[in-house]
Amino acid sequence: MSITQSRRKFLASISMLAAGTALPSSAFSFSAGRQKLKVALVGTGVRGIGFWGKRLVDDYGDILEFVGLCDHNPGRLGFAQDHMQVACDTYTDFETMVQEQQPDLVIVTTTDSTHHQFIIQGLDMGCDVLTEKPMTTDEDKCQAILDAERRSDRNLIVGFNYRWSPYMTKIRELLDEGAIGTVTSVDFHWYLNTYHGASYFRRWHGQREYGGTLLVHKSTHHFDLLNWWLQSDPAEVFAYGDLEHYGSNNAFRGDKCRTCPHTDECDFYWDITENEHYMNLYVEHEEHDGYIRDNCLFRHDINIYDKMSAQIKYANNVSVNYSLTTYSPFEGWRIAFNGTDGRIEAWQDIPWMDDEGLSQDELHAMEMSQEGGQDLQSQPIIVHNLWEEYGTLPVSFQRGGHGGGDKRLQDKLFRNPDAADPLGHTAGSRDGAMSILIGVAARNSIESGEPVRIASLTDLRPRVKKL
C-alpha cells in the first residue's frame, strides 16, 4: 500500500467514526516508514498541551505527528512546544497555520466561546476536527457548526470521555438489557466541592461570555451521559439557577490570590506559586493576554450560576430531575433510574458510601491524572426489581483518567478506530449539539422563566434512537 493510500485509509476511519458507520477491519494499519497523521492543535492551555498534546505525543507518536501549535498567547506557545517536546512551527494565526501545514486533523481546545470559530474554519479548509467539550456555547454558534459540517466533506468529533468509563458503560448495558423494564424517570445530582467547584470561578469559566455558564461547560458531560444512557434526544427543559455563594456574595475580595490582603481570613485562598506547572504555563505569560489563573472567586464580574437545577423531558417521554452544586463539602455524583420493572442506583465518591480515606483534592487530582491513578477492585451498582430483594452488581472501576475513560477514548480514535463500537461510544456533532442544547435551553429558561423546547433552538429535531 502506498503512503497516499495509507493516509486516505486513516482519514476515512476518522470520518466514519464521526458518522457512526461501520468501520473496516484494516483501518489504521500503519507500519514503519508510512506517513503519519498530521495534527494541528489550537489552544495551548493545560487541557490542550496535556491530554490532547503531550499524551498523544507519548502514546501515539508512531501514528501521528504535530505539525502546528496555535494560540493568541505567544508565551504559552513556547512553553507548549517545550512541554510537549515537539519541533513543529507555532502560530498566533489559525488560518495561516492551516494553510501552511495542511493538517489532516485539527484539535480545538480554546475557550469554549471560540470553539465554533476554529471548528468552522477547520472544516471549511478541508480538515477533520476534534473539539473538546462543550462543542460551543449557544444555539446560534451551534447552528453555524452544523451548517459548516454539512457543507464540507469533513467531520467533527466531540471528545466526550465519561462515556468510555467501564462504570458508565455498565449502566448503559443494564438499561439496554431491560434490567428495570422501560425507563420512566431519572434523578441525577452532581456535586462539585469547594476545591474543584471553586476553581471554575477563578478562571475564565466564571464569566458566561466565555464559558456559557456551567450548565454548558460542565453539565455538557452529564447531559451527554443522559442522552447516551437513555438513547433519546431531549425535547423540553425548564430550569432554575442563581449565584448565591461566589461572585459579589462576600464581604471582601482581592485582585488575585497572589496579592490578596485577605489570605488569612479567606477559606478559598489558593497559592498558585506552589504549582510549578501553572506558574510556567500561565503566570509567566500573563503579560501577553492579561489572563489571571488565580483570580478572585468573589470578583464582581462573575456572572454565572453556582446552583442549578433542571427538569428535562425527553422525546421518549422520560423525565429527568438534574442538579449541579458548586460548593459541596465533597465531590461526587449519584443517579437513580426508575423503570416499569424496578430501579437502578449508581454513585461515585459519596463519602459515607465510599470510604477510601482520600482528601477532596487528592480525589480530583487522581481523576484528572493521565497516569492511570488508583485501581479499585469494584464499585457497586444497585439493581432493584419489583417484588424482589435488591442486588448489588460489582463493576470494575479505575480512578485515574476520568474513571478509565480517557485512555479508552483516545485508543479508539487513534489506535483502534476499526474496533467494533456497538454502544456508540464515539460522539459526533449531533451528540455535541444535543448535550449543549440542554444547557442552553436551561440557561434560557432561567432567564425567561419559561420552559424551552429544544426544537426551537436549531434545525435539529429531537428523536428517539434505535438500539
VOKOLSE-946549 format. One record per residue (C-alpha): residue number from 1; y negated, x, z; residue in three letters. Coordinates in nm, 4 decimals, always signed. Layout:
<rs>
[NUM [Y X Z] ALA];
...
</rs>
This chain:
<rs>
[1 [+0.0000 +0.0000 +0.0000] MET];
[2 [-0.3449 +0.1329 -0.0891] SER];
[3 [-0.6308 +0.1797 +0.1581] ILE];
[4 [-0.8176 -0.1091 -0.0019] THR];
[5 [-0.5165 -0.3407 +0.0231] GLN];
[6 [-0.4627 -0.2421 +0.3852] SER];
[7 [-0.8203 -0.3254 +0.4806] ARG];
[8 [-0.8056 -0.6557 +0.2956] ARG];
[9 [-0.4938 -0.7465 +0.4896] LYS];
[10 [-0.6719 -0.6540 +0.8154] PHE];
[11 [-0.9729 -0.8721 +0.7315] LEU];
[12 [-0.7569 -1.1598 +0.6155] ALA];
[13 [-0.5906 -1.1570 +0.9560] SER];
[14 [-0.9261 -1.1903 +1.1325] ILE];
[15 [-1.0238 -1.4762 +0.9031] SER];
[16 [-0.7005 -1.6606 +0.9712] MET];
[17 [-0.7359 -1.6065 +1.3438] LEU];
[18 [-1.0723 -1.7796 +1.3389] ALA];
[19 [-0.9476 -2.0552 +1.1128] ALA];
[20 [-0.6417 -2.1157 +1.3306] GLY];
[21 [-0.3939 -2.0910 +1.0431] THR];
[22 [-0.0522 -1.9306 +1.0423] ALA];
[23 [-0.0556 -1.5522 +1.0236] LEU];
[24 [+0.1568 -1.3250 +0.8060] PRO];
[25 [+0.4187 -1.1212 +0.9882] SER];
[26 [+0.2959 -0.7945 +0.8359] SER];
[27 [-0.0744 -0.8209 +0.9224] ALA];
[28 [-0.2482 -0.5305 +1.0992] PHE];
[29 [+0.0201 -0.2906 +0.9890] SER];
[30 [-0.1527 +0.0484 +0.9854] PHE];
[31 [-0.0174 +0.3967 +0.9547] SER];
[32 [-0.1710 +0.7413 +0.9752] ALA];
[33 [-0.4312 +0.8090 +0.7090] GLY];
[34 [-0.5130 +0.4490 +0.6322] ARG];
[35 [-0.8645 +0.3184 +0.6606] GLN];
[36 [-0.9745 +0.1716 +0.9942] LYS];
[37 [-1.1628 -0.1494 +1.0591] LEU];
[38 [-1.5364 -0.0761 +1.0540] LYS];
[39 [-1.7032 -0.2285 +1.3604] VAL];
[40 [-2.0718 -0.2583 +1.4487] ALA];
[41 [-2.1982 -0.3609 +1.7936] LEU];
[42 [-2.5327 -0.5281 +1.8621] VAL];
[43 [-2.6357 -0.5443 +2.2285] GLY];
[44 [-2.5679 -0.2415 +2.4480] THR];
[45 [-2.5704 -0.3940 +2.7945] GLY];
[46 [-2.2865 -0.3497 +3.0404] VAL];
[47 [-2.0575 -0.6043 +2.8731] ARG];
[48 [-2.1193 -0.4659 +2.5261] GLY];
[49 [-2.0623 -0.0977 +2.5915] ILE];
[50 [-1.7772 -0.1639 +2.8343] GLY];
[51 [-1.5467 -0.4491 +2.7409] PHE];
[52 [-1.6374 -0.4596 +2.3701] TRP];
[53 [-1.7268 -0.0909 +2.3482] GLY];
[54 [-1.5512 +0.1853 +2.5361] LYS];
[55 [-1.2418 -0.0260 +2.5905] ARG];
[56 [-1.1999 -0.0735 +2.2139] LEU];
[57 [-1.2541 +0.2977 +2.1532] VAL];
[58 [-0.9962 +0.3925 +2.4165] ASP];
[59 [-0.7300 +0.1302 +2.3427] ASP];
[60 [-0.7674 +0.0568 +1.9706] TYR];
[61 [-0.9200 +0.3728 +1.8287] GLY];
[62 [-0.6236 +0.4174 +1.5965] ASP];
[63 [-0.7044 +0.0975 +1.4032] ILE];
[64 [-1.0820 +0.0601 +1.4322] LEU];
[65 [-1.3958 +0.2722 +1.4429] GLU];
[66 [-1.7540 +0.2019 +1.5418] PHE];
[67 [-1.9910 +0.2649 +1.2516] VAL];
[68 [-2.3132 +0.1495 +1.4196] GLY];
[69 [-2.4737 +0.0516 +1.7509] LEU];
[70 [-2.7857 -0.1654 +1.7630] CYS];
[71 [-3.0289 -0.2568 +2.0399] ASP];
[72 [-3.4039 -0.3071 +2.0723] HIS];
[73 [-3.3987 -0.0557 +2.3610] ASN];
[74 [-3.3590 +0.2967 +2.2177] PRO];
[75 [-3.2863 +0.4440 +2.5608] GLY];
[76 [-2.9852 +0.2205 +2.6178] ARG];
[77 [-2.8645 +0.3061 +2.2680] LEU];
[78 [-2.8468 +0.6731 +2.3573] GLY];
[79 [-2.6637 +0.6028 +2.6793] PHE];
[80 [-2.4226 +0.3671 +2.4999] ALA];
[81 [-2.3353 +0.6339 +2.2463] GLN];
[82 [-2.2518 +0.8827 +2.5206] ASP];
[83 [-2.0671 +0.6298 +2.7366] HIS];
[84 [-1.8514 +0.5019 +2.4502] MET];
[85 [-1.8028 +0.8568 +2.3186] GLN];
[86 [-1.8785 +0.7618 +1.9595] VAL];
[87 [-2.0668 +0.9587 +1.6967] ALA];
[88 [-2.1866 +0.6642 +1.4896] CYS];
[89 [-2.5507 +0.6041 +1.3969] ASP];
[90 [-2.7757 +0.3959 +1.6210] THR];
[91 [-3.0309 +0.1374 +1.5118] TYR];
[92 [-3.3090 -0.0760 +1.6519] THR];
[93 [-3.2989 -0.2973 +1.3405] ASP];
[94 [-2.9840 -0.5033 +1.2867] PHE];
[95 [-3.0308 -0.5752 +0.9172] GLU];
[96 [-3.0753 -0.2062 +0.8397] THR];
[97 [-2.7564 -0.1222 +1.0286] MET];
[98 [-2.5510 -0.3772 +0.8357] VAL];
[99 [-2.6995 -0.2763 +0.5010] GLN];
[100 [-2.6340 +0.0921 +0.5565] GLU];
[101 [-2.2951 +0.0749 +0.7301] GLN];
[102 [-2.1352 -0.2323 +0.5681] GLN];
[103 [-1.9217 -0.3152 +0.8723] PRO];
[104 [-1.6175 -0.5390 +0.8424] ASP];
[105 [-1.6763 -0.6882 +1.1861] LEU];
[106 [-1.9953 -0.7367 +1.3891] VAL];
[107 [-1.9634 -0.7831 +1.7660] ILE];
[108 [-2.2562 -0.9671 +1.9290] VAL];
[109 [-2.3290 -0.9006 +2.2989] THR];
[110 [-2.7053 -0.9522 +2.3194] THR];
[111 [-2.8894 -1.2001 +2.5428] THR];
[112 [-2.7485 -1.5486 +2.4863] ASP];
[113 [-3.0628 -1.6890 +2.3271] SER];
[114 [-3.0438 -1.4327 +2.0450] THR];
[115 [-2.6732 -1.4695 +1.9625] HIS];
[116 [-2.7496 -1.7088 +1.6782] HIS];
[117 [-2.9809 -1.4600 +1.5093] GLN];
[118 [-2.7164 -1.1899 +1.4749] PHE];
[119 [-2.4255 -1.4277 +1.4129] ILE];
[120 [-2.6087 -1.5897 +1.1222] ILE];
[121 [-2.7340 -1.2616 +0.9786] GLN];
[122 [-2.3904 -1.1072 +1.0085] GLY];
[123 [-2.2183 -1.3972 +0.8322] LEU];
[124 [-2.4838 -1.4132 +0.5613] ASP];
[125 [-2.4477 -1.0411 +0.4982] MET];
[126 [-2.0722 -1.0657 +0.4452] GLY];
[127 [-1.9317 -0.9701 +0.7862] CYS];
[128 [-1.6831 -1.1416 +1.0111] ASP];
[129 [-1.8446 -1.1906 +1.3525] VAL];
[130 [-1.7066 -1.1851 +1.7046] LEU];
[131 [-1.9505 -1.3100 +1.9681] THR];
[132 [-1.9469 -1.3049 +2.3440] GLU];
[133 [-1.9616 -1.6430 +2.5107] LYS];
[134 [-2.1648 -1.8564 +2.5060] PRO];
[135 [-2.1875 -1.8919 +2.1298] MET];
[136 [-2.5537 -1.9922 +2.1661] THR];
[137 [-2.7872 -2.1831 +2.3985] THR];
[138 [-2.8995 -2.5090 +2.2345] ASP];
[139 [-2.7978 -2.7691 +1.9799] GLU];
[140 [-3.0321 -2.6544 +1.7023] ASP];
[141 [-2.9064 -2.2958 +1.7132] LYS];
[142 [-2.5513 -2.4271 +1.7287] CYS];
[143 [-2.6016 -2.6304 +1.4117] GLN];
[144 [-2.7564 -2.3309 +1.2364] ALA];
[145 [-2.4498 -2.1215 +1.3229] ILE];
[146 [-2.2107 -2.3883 +1.1964] LEU];
[147 [-2.4080 -2.4131 +0.8719] ASP];
[148 [-2.4033 -2.0354 +0.8266] ALA];
[149 [-2.0281 -2.0114 +0.8691] GLU];
[150 [-1.9722 -2.2958 +0.6231] ARG];
[151 [-2.1823 -2.1366 +0.3515] ARG];
[152 [-2.0297 -1.7930 +0.3997] SER];
[153 [-1.6803 -1.6728 +0.3179] ASP];
[154 [-1.6538 -1.5146 +0.6623] ARG];
[155 [-1.5532 -1.6397 +1.0040] ASN];
[156 [-1.6755 -1.6477 +1.3610] LEU];
[157 [-1.4547 -1.5768 +1.6625] ILE];
[158 [-1.5712 -1.6521 +2.0192] VAL];
[159 [-1.4476 -1.4179 +2.2928] GLY];
[160 [-1.3061 -1.6632 +2.5448] PHE];
[161 [-1.0837 -1.4618 +2.7772] ASN];
[162 [-0.9944 -1.7054 +3.0562] TYR];
[163 [-0.7642 -1.8975 +2.8186] ARG];
[164 [-0.5402 -1.5929 +2.7944] TRP];
[165 [-0.4631 -1.5626 +3.1656] SER];
[166 [-0.0953 -1.6395 +3.2358] PRO];
[167 [-0.2018 -1.8719 +3.5170] TYR];
[168 [-0.4336 -2.0739 +3.2917] MET];
[169 [-0.1668 -2.0750 +3.0228] THR];
[170 [+0.0936 -2.2200 +3.2590] LYS];
[171 [-0.1406 -2.5108 +3.3365] ILE];
[172 [-0.1689 -2.5826 +2.9636] ARG];
[173 [+0.2089 -2.5638 +2.9204] GLU];
[174 [+0.2676 -2.8097 +3.2051] LEU];
[175 [+0.0208 -3.0557 +3.0568] LEU];
[176 [+0.1730 -3.0210 +2.7098] ASP];
[177 [+0.5187 -3.0818 +2.8540] GLU];
[178 [+0.4017 -3.4073 +3.0089] GLY];
[179 [+0.4736 -3.2887 +3.3619] ALA];
[180 [+0.2477 -3.5621 +3.5010] ILE];
[181 [+0.2550 -3.8011 +3.2073] GLY];
[182 [-0.0725 -3.8791 +3.0333] THR];
[183 [-0.3728 -3.7144 +3.1981] VAL];
[184 [-0.6340 -3.9693 +3.3032] THR];
[185 [-0.8879 -3.7770 +3.5136] SER];
[186 [-0.9731 -3.4272 +3.6360] VAL];
[187 [-1.1625 -3.2832 +3.9338] ASP];
[188 [-1.2842 -2.9274 +3.8612] PHE];
[189 [-1.5011 -2.7287 +4.1007] HIS];
[190 [-1.6148 -2.3680 +4.0622] TRP];
[191 [-1.7739 -2.1688 +4.3445] TYR];
[192 [-1.9869 -1.8573 +4.2910] LEU];
[193 [-2.0507 -1.6589 +4.6054] ASN];
[194 [-2.3698 -1.5026 +4.7329] THR];
[195 [-2.2644 -1.1709 +4.5791] TYR];
[196 [-2.1746 -1.2736 +4.2236] HIS];
[197 [-2.3660 -1.6012 +4.2090] GLY];
[198 [-2.6857 -1.4382 +4.3249] ALA];
[199 [-2.6600 -1.1712 +4.0550] SER];
[200 [-2.7331 -1.4247 +3.7818] TYR];
[201 [-3.0697 -1.4970 +3.9399] PHE];
[202 [-3.1615 -1.1268 +3.9486] ARG];
[203 [-3.1016 -1.0891 +3.5767] ARG];
[204 [-3.2377 -1.2486 +3.2598] TRP];
[205 [-2.9941 -1.5356 +3.3159] HIS];
[206 [-3.2356 -1.6750 +3.5754] GLY];
[207 [-3.4683 -1.7963 +3.3007] GLN];
[208 [-3.3414 -2.0760 +3.0783] ARG];
[209 [-3.5210 -1.9430 +2.7720] GLU];
[210 [-3.2762 -1.6500 +2.7747] TYR];
[211 [-2.9508 -1.7973 +2.9046] GLY];
[212 [-2.9845 -2.1718 +2.8601] GLY];
[213 [-2.9090 -2.2225 +3.2346] THR];
[214 [-2.5733 -2.1502 +3.3948] LEU];
[215 [-2.4447 -2.4814 +3.2565] LEU];
[216 [-2.4379 -2.2933 +2.9272] VAL];
[217 [-2.3973 -1.9268 +3.0197] HIS];
[218 [-2.1359 -1.9538 +3.2972] LYS];
[219 [-1.9920 -2.3019 +3.2626] SER];
[220 [-1.9044 -2.2487 +2.8971] THR];
[221 [-1.5970 -2.0622 +3.0335] HIS];
[222 [-1.4977 -2.3658 +3.2369] HIS];
[223 [-1.5751 -2.6235 +2.9696] PHE];
[224 [-1.3731 -2.4290 +2.7163] ASP];
[225 [-1.0771 -2.4320 +2.9544] LEU];
[226 [-1.1106 -2.8080 +2.9950] LEU];
[227 [-1.1289 -2.8651 +2.6189] ASN];
[228 [-0.8272 -2.6397 +2.5658] TRP];
[229 [-0.6223 -2.7869 +2.8503] TRP];
[230 [-0.6940 -3.1470 +2.7533] LEU];
[231 [-0.6681 -3.0869 +2.3780] GLN];
[232 [-0.9648 -3.3134 +2.3208] SER];
[233 [-1.3335 -3.2807 +2.2479] ASP];
[234 [-1.5941 -3.4122 +2.4929] PRO];
[235 [-1.7659 -3.7356 +2.3944] ALA];
[236 [-2.0352 -3.8034 +2.6565] GLU];
[237 [-2.1947 -3.6233 +2.9520] VAL];
[238 [-2.4047 -3.7349 +3.2477] PHE];
[239 [-2.5258 -3.4701 +3.4921] ALA];
[240 [-2.7356 -3.3801 +3.7936] TYR];
[241 [-2.8863 -3.0420 +3.8768] GLY];
[242 [-3.1572 -2.8797 +4.0819] ASP];
[243 [-3.2982 -2.5476 +4.2023] LEU];
[244 [-3.2937 -2.5552 +4.5817] GLU];
[245 [-3.1793 -2.2131 +4.7010] HIS];
[246 [-3.3188 -1.9359 +4.4794] TYR];
[247 [-3.6488 -1.9044 +4.2944] GLY];
[248 [-3.9523 -2.0387 +4.4782] SER];
[249 [-3.7344 -2.1706 +4.7607] ASN];
[250 [-3.8070 -1.8862 +5.0003] ASN];
[251 [-4.0900 -1.7818 +5.2273] ALA];
[252 [-4.1135 -1.4296 +5.0847] PHE];
[253 [-4.0456 -1.2400 +4.7635] ARG];
[254 [-4.0963 -0.8951 +4.6203] GLY];
[255 [-4.1462 -0.7169 +4.2910] ASP];
[256 [-3.7860 -0.5908 +4.2765] LYS];
[257 [-3.5285 -0.4828 +4.5336] CYS];
[258 [-3.6117 -0.1127 +4.4985] ARG];
[259 [-3.9750 -0.1624 +4.6030] THR];
[260 [-3.9491 -0.4786 +4.8141] CYS];
[261 [-4.1166 -0.4698 +5.1579] PRO];
[262 [-3.8705 -0.7323 +5.2884] HIS];
[263 [-3.5445 -0.5393 +5.2617] THR];
[264 [-3.4806 -0.5550 +5.6377] ASP];
[265 [-3.5068 -0.9344 +5.6531] GLU];
[266 [-3.3557 -1.0314 +5.3171] CYS];
[267 [-2.9853 -1.1109 +5.3256] ASP];
[268 [-2.9736 -1.0677 +4.9484] PHE];
[269 [-3.1110 -0.7143 +4.9342] TYR];
[270 [-2.9185 -0.5132 +4.6739] TRP];
[271 [-2.9628 -0.1385 +4.6352] ASP];
[272 [-2.9158 -0.0621 +4.2662] ILE];
[273 [-2.9634 +0.3088 +4.3341] THR];
[274 [-2.6094 +0.3133 +4.4759] GLU];
[275 [-2.4713 +0.2161 +4.1344] ASN];
[276 [-2.4906 +0.5218 +3.9102] GLU];
[277 [-2.3805 +0.3318 +3.6003] HIS];
[278 [-2.6542 +0.0685 +3.6348] TYR];
[279 [-2.9127 +0.3325 +3.7122] MET];
[280 [-2.8273 +0.5254 +3.3945] ASN];
[281 [-2.7946 +0.2189 +3.1735] LEU];
[282 [-3.0835 +0.0054 +3.2969] TYR];
[283 [-3.3265 +0.1706 +3.5372] VAL];
[284 [-3.3650 +0.4899 +3.3339] GLU];
[285 [-3.4710 +0.2862 +3.0300] HIS];
[286 [-3.6980 +0.0185 +3.1775] GLU];
[287 [-3.9968 +0.1776 +3.0060] GLU];
[288 [-3.8753 +0.0637 +2.6638] HIS];
[289 [-3.8499 -0.3116 +2.7209] ASP];
[290 [-3.9504 -0.3794 +3.0822] GLY];
[291 [-3.6131 -0.5276 +3.1764] TYR];
[292 [-3.5587 -0.5105 +3.5533] ILE];
[293 [-3.1915 -0.5262 +3.6555] ARG];
[294 [-3.2605 -0.5643 +4.0306] ASP];
[295 [-3.5222 -0.8361 +4.0035] ASN];
[296 [-3.6129 -1.0575 +4.2978] CYS];
[297 [-3.3943 -1.3649 +4.3480] LEU];
[298 [-3.6975 -1.5551 +4.4656] PHE];
[299 [-3.9444 -1.4830 +4.1865] ARG];
[300 [-4.1373 -1.7876 +4.0715] HIS];
[301 [-4.0326 -1.7680 +3.7062] ASP];
[302 [-3.6704 -1.8582 +3.7834] ILE];
[303 [-3.6262 -2.1983 +3.6217] ASN];
[304 [-3.2512 -2.2655 +3.6057] ILE];
[305 [-3.0381 -2.4806 +3.8366] TYR];
[306 [-2.8474 -2.3383 +4.1305] ASP];
[307 [-2.6464 -2.6558 +4.1931] LYS];
[308 [-2.4934 -2.8562 +3.9104] MET];
[309 [-2.2544 -3.1456 +3.8691] SER];
[310 [-2.1455 -3.3315 +3.5578] ALA];
[311 [-1.9377 -3.6312 +3.4611] GLN];
[312 [-1.7676 -3.5701 +3.1262] ILE];
[313 [-1.5913 -3.8370 +2.9236] LYS];
[314 [-1.3507 -3.7086 +2.6611] TYR];
[315 [-1.2553 -3.8534 +2.3246] ALA];
[316 [-0.9044 -3.9171 +2.4623] ASN];
[317 [-1.0579 -4.1191 +2.7489] ASN];
[318 [-1.0021 -3.8553 +3.0189] VAL];
[319 [-1.2877 -3.8464 +3.2714] SER];
[320 [-1.3828 -3.5176 +3.4400] VAL];
[321 [-1.5830 -3.4539 +3.7549] ASN];
[322 [-1.7216 -3.0972 +3.7396] TYR];
[323 [-1.9430 -2.8979 +3.9729] SER];
[324 [-2.0799 -2.5431 +3.9909] LEU];
[325 [-2.2186 -2.3952 +4.3130] THR];
[326 [-2.4013 -2.0610 +4.3037] THR];
[327 [-2.4402 -1.9785 +4.6752] TYR];
[328 [-2.0962 -2.0391 +4.8199] SER];
[329 [-1.9703 -1.8189 +5.1074] PRO];
[330 [-1.6631 -1.7476 +4.8919] PHE];
[331 [-1.5881 -1.7256 +4.5204] GLU];
[332 [-1.3074 -1.9227 +4.3641] GLY];
[333 [-1.2148 -2.2486 +4.1959] TRP];
[334 [-0.9873 -2.5472 +4.2303] ARG];
[335 [-0.8744 -2.8147 +3.9886] ILE];
[336 [-0.6679 -3.1328 +4.0040] ALA];
[337 [-0.5280 -3.3242 +3.7077] PHE];
[338 [-0.4388 -3.6872 +3.7716] ASN];
[339 [-0.1843 -3.8405 +3.5356] GLY];
[340 [+0.0147 -4.1582 +3.4859] THR];
[341 [+0.3195 -3.9893 +3.6425] ASP];
[342 [+0.1664 -3.7606 +3.9029] GLY];
[343 [-0.0811 -3.4863 +3.9824] ARG];
[344 [-0.1202 -3.1111 +3.9253] ILE];
[345 [-0.3261 -2.8989 +4.1641] GLU];
[346 [-0.4245 -2.5394 +4.0991] ALA];
[347 [-0.6671 -2.2952 +4.2547] TRP];
[348 [-0.7604 -1.9318 +4.2880] GLN];
[349 [-0.9357 -1.7373 +4.5625] ASP];
[350 [-0.9785 -2.0238 +4.8094] ILE];
[351 [-0.9766 -1.8191 +5.1338] PRO];
[352 [-0.7641 -2.0494 +5.3502] TRP];
[353 [-0.5116 -2.0836 +5.0670] MET];
[354 [-0.5024 -1.7181 +4.9574] ASP];
[355 [-0.5078 -1.4769 +5.2489] ASP];
[356 [-0.5422 -1.1408 +5.0758] GLU];
[357 [-0.7846 -0.9720 +5.3135] GLY];
[358 [-1.0239 -0.8770 +5.0311] LEU];
[359 [-1.4018 -0.8944 +5.0636] SER];
[360 [-1.6014 -1.1056 +4.8210] GLN];
[361 [-1.7479 -0.8041 +4.6410] ASP];
[362 [-1.4006 -0.6484 +4.6133] GLU];
[363 [-1.2622 -0.9680 +4.4602] LEU];
[364 [-1.5356 -0.9745 +4.1981] HIS];
[365 [-1.5036 -0.6052 +4.1189] ALA];
[366 [-1.1283 -0.6425 +4.0677] MET];
[367 [-1.1675 -0.9467 +3.8431] GLU];
[368 [-1.4141 -0.7636 +3.6197] MET];
[369 [-1.2153 -0.4391 +3.6199] SER];
[370 [-1.0507 -0.3305 +3.2959] GLN];
[371 [-0.8083 -0.1018 +3.4784] GLU];
[372 [-0.5531 -0.3726 +3.5493] GLY];
[373 [-0.6542 -0.4385 +3.9079] GLY];
[374 [-0.4113 -0.5590 +4.1708] GLN];
[375 [-0.0911 -0.7237 +4.0520] ASP];
[376 [+0.0068 -1.0248 +4.2610] LEU];
[377 [+0.3667 -1.1367 +4.2669] GLN];
[378 [+0.2799 -1.5012 +4.2116] SER];
[379 [+0.0168 -1.7703 +4.2515] GLN];
[380 [+0.1188 -2.1325 +4.3148] PRO];
[381 [+0.0616 -2.4440 +4.1070] ILE];
[382 [+0.1466 -2.7726 +4.2768] ILE];
[383 [+0.3182 -3.0430 +4.0719] VAL];
[384 [+0.3478 -3.3805 +4.2453] HIS];
[385 [+0.5236 -3.6656 +4.0676] ASN];
[386 [+0.5029 -4.0281 +4.1764] LEU];
[387 [+0.7636 -4.1334 +4.4321] TRP];
[388 [+0.8790 -3.7732 +4.4758] GLU];
[389 [+0.8057 -3.4769 +4.7011] GLU];
[390 [+0.5688 -3.2207 +4.5566] TYR];
[391 [+0.6990 -2.8982 +4.4071] GLY];
[392 [+0.5440 -2.5522 +4.4212] THR];
[393 [+0.5653 -2.3578 +4.0975] LEU];
[394 [+0.5099 -1.9806 +4.1375] PRO];
[395 [+0.3194 -1.8279 +3.8446] VAL];
[396 [+0.2804 -1.4551 +3.7827] SER];
[397 [-0.0803 -1.3534 +3.8270] PHE];
[398 [-0.2797 -1.0379 +3.7636] GLN];
[399 [-0.6066 -0.9838 +3.9464] ARG];
[400 [-0.7815 -0.7445 +3.7086] GLY];
[401 [-0.9392 -0.8264 +3.3727] GLY];
[402 [-1.0054 -1.1971 +3.4373] HIS];
[403 [-0.6527 -1.2725 +3.5507] GLY];
[404 [-0.4979 -1.0572 +3.2811] GLY];
[405 [-0.6761 -1.2482 +3.0060] GLY];
[406 [-0.8976 -0.9646 +2.8814] ASP];
[407 [-0.6203 -0.7407 +2.7547] LYS];
[408 [-0.4256 -1.0291 +2.6024] ARG];
[409 [-0.7318 -1.1465 +2.4115] LEU];
[410 [-0.8085 -0.8051 +2.2662] GLN];
[411 [-0.4454 -0.7257 +2.1889] ASP];
[412 [-0.4250 -1.0471 +1.9874] LYS];
[413 [-0.7477 -0.9804 +1.7990] LEU];
[414 [-0.6944 -0.6143 +1.7187] PHE];
[415 [-0.3339 -0.5128 +1.7804] ARG];
[416 [-0.1156 -0.8165 +1.7119] ASN];
[417 [-0.3068 -1.0738 +1.5053] PRO];
[418 [+0.0168 -1.1632 +1.3266] ASP];
[419 [+0.1846 -1.2733 +1.6504] ALA];
[420 [+0.2526 -1.6429 +1.6921] ALA];
[421 [-0.0182 -1.8414 +1.8723] ASP];
[422 [+0.1475 -2.1789 +1.9404] PRO];
[423 [-0.1017 -2.2800 +2.2093] LEU];
[424 [-0.4075 -2.1885 +2.0044] GLY];
[425 [-0.5468 -1.9284 +2.2454] HIS];
[426 [-0.7750 -1.7778 +1.9795] THR];
[427 [-1.1131 -1.9541 +1.9712] ALA];
[428 [-1.3275 -2.0178 +1.6651] GLY];
[429 [-1.6685 -2.1693 +1.6032] SER];
[430 [-1.5693 -2.5276 +1.6837] ARG];
[431 [-1.4323 -2.4182 +2.0205] ASP];
[432 [-1.7505 -2.2231 +2.0846] GLY];
[433 [-1.9630 -2.5212 +1.9871] ALA];
[434 [-1.7786 -2.7807 +2.1929] MET];
[435 [-1.7907 -2.5655 +2.5054] SER];
[436 [-2.1651 -2.5031 +2.4912] ILE];
[437 [-2.2448 -2.8598 +2.3827] LEU];
[438 [-2.1142 -2.9901 +2.7154] ILE];
[439 [-2.3601 -2.7599 +2.8915] GLY];
[440 [-2.6426 -2.8509 +2.6544] VAL];
[441 [-2.5691 -3.2207 +2.6988] ALA];
[442 [-2.5597 -3.1764 +3.0770] ALA];
[443 [-2.8946 -2.9952 +3.0717] ARG];
[444 [-3.0472 -3.2651 +2.8510] ASN];
[445 [-2.9056 -3.5341 +3.0784] SER];
[446 [-3.0565 -3.3745 +3.3894] ILE];
[447 [-3.3947 -3.3640 +3.2198] GLU];
[448 [-3.3801 -3.7182 +3.0787] SER];
[449 [-3.1833 -3.8953 +3.3487] GLY];
[450 [-2.9652 -4.0487 +3.0788] GLU];
[451 [-2.6121 -3.9867 +2.9511] PRO];
[452 [-2.5945 -3.7742 +2.6350] VAL];
[453 [-2.3451 -3.8268 +2.3551] ARG];
[454 [-2.2003 -3.5081 +2.2074] ILE];
[455 [-2.2179 -3.6558 +1.8560] ALA];
[456 [-2.5980 -3.6785 +1.8869] SER];
[457 [-2.6389 -3.3015 +1.9175] LEU];
[458 [-2.4856 -3.1600 +1.5955] THR];
[459 [-2.2924 -3.2925 +1.2974] ASP];
[460 [-1.9608 -3.2268 +1.4746] LEU];
[461 [-1.7792 -3.5425 +1.5755] ARG];
[462 [-1.5563 -3.5428 +1.8846] PRO];
[463 [-1.1877 -3.5686 +1.8095] ARG];
[464 [-0.8519 -3.5586 +1.9840] VAL];
[465 [-0.6406 -3.2641 +1.8788] LYS];
[466 [-0.2780 -3.2994 +1.7809] LYS];
[467 [-0.0281 -3.0918 +1.9756] LEU];
</rs>
